[in-house]
Amino acid sequence: MVQAQDELTRQLQASSEPMVKVVKQAAKTSIGDNEVEAREWLRKQGFTKLLAEQAYGRAEEEGEDPRTVWGIVQGLTATARDIEHNDERVGLERSAGHLLDKVAVQAA
């Protein structure tokens, strides 16, 4: 119990700066100059054609630039909100998070 409390305290006191750097890097990391290139990039990351189309559209609806990593991640998580089953929804959110992991290497 004490170890859990110590870990929670450490996390609460940790700086959010690393995550802010990742988000900023993701927002300026282009995945294509147009819709076709952005969807193609997402397909190369292992997403289906339908999911790439949905994510691109949802990113636009959410007011994000779907031609950036950050925008397409937002589109993917918005798409995930429509998935009924938790395991499928969480799976898509994790896959979207992996795209941010790739950017985190650049931001470090």
Secondary structure, DSSP 8 states (H G I E B T S, - for coil): -HHHHHHHHHHHHS-SHHHHHHHHHHHH-BS-SSHHHHHHHHHHTT--HHHHHHHHHHHHHTT--TTBHHHHHHHHHHHHTT-SSHHHHHHHHHHHHHHHHHHHHHH-
